[in-house]
Amino acid sequence: MAMQPAEIEALIKAALPDAQVTIEDLAGDGDHYAATVVSEAFRGKSRVQQHQMVYAALRGRMGGELHALALQTSAPD
């Protein structure tokens, strides 16, 4: 079962309440998305740590309901 962009955004915002989240459906199939996530929580963290935080927010749905997620993460300017 595919995930909706709003569900992905809600999960990320639940874990990172200040996050600015943009979700793009890359293939139109509900399985392949790109997400841009900007959060103060990322400040001082490596890119790997930032991505781990987003994956943790998705609560195990990566690889199951959500097949692919291209991530761009950063702290606010």
C-alpha positions in Angstrom: 0.0 0.0 0.0 1.4 3.4 -1.0 1.8 6.4 1.3 0.3 9.7 0.6 2.5 12.8 0.7 0.5 14.3 3.5 1.1 11.2 5.6 4.8 11.5 5.1 4.8 15.2 5.9 2.7 14.5 9.1 5.1 11.9 10.4 8.1 14.1 9.8 6.4 17.1 11.5 5.4 14.9 14.4 9.0 14.2 15.1 10.4 17.6 14.0 7.6 20.1 14.8 9.5 23.1 13.4 10.3 21.4 10.1 9.5 22.9 6.8 8.7 19.9 4.6 8.2 19.7 0.9 7.2 16.3 -0.7 7.4 15.5 -4.4 6.0 12.3 -6.0 8.7 11.4 -8.4 7.0 8.6 -10.3 3.3 9.2 -9.7 3.0 5.8 -8.1 2.9 6.8 -4.4 6.1 4.8 -3.8 8.9 7.1 -5.0 9.2 10.5 -3.3 11.7 13.3 -2.8 11.5 15.2 0.4 13.2 18.5 1.4 13.3 18.9 5.1 14.6 22.0 6.9 14.7 22.0 10.7 16.7 23.7 13.5 17.1 20.2 15.0 19.6 19.4 12.2 22.0 22.2 13.2 25.4 20.7 14.1 24.4 17.2 12.8 26.1 15.4 9.9 24.1 14.7 6.8 23.9 11.0 7.8 22.5 12.0 11.3 20.0 14.3 9.7 18.7 11.5 7.4 18.6 9.1 10.2 16.4 11.5 12.1 14.0 11.6 9.2 14.0 7.8 8.7 13.3 7.4 12.4 10.3 9.8 12.0 8.9 7.5 9.4 8.6 4.8 12.0 9.7 1.8 10.0 7.7 2.5 6.8 10.8 2.9 4.6 11.2 -0.2 2.5 7.7 -1.2 3.1 4.9 1.2 2.5 7.4 3.7 1.2 9.7 2.2 -1.4 12.1 5.2 -2.1 12.7 8.6 -0.5 15.3 10.9 -1.9 16.2 13.3 1.0 17.6 16.8 1.1 18.0 18.0 4.7 19.4 21.1 6.2 19.2 23.6 9.1 17.6 27.0 8.4 19.9 29.7 7.0 
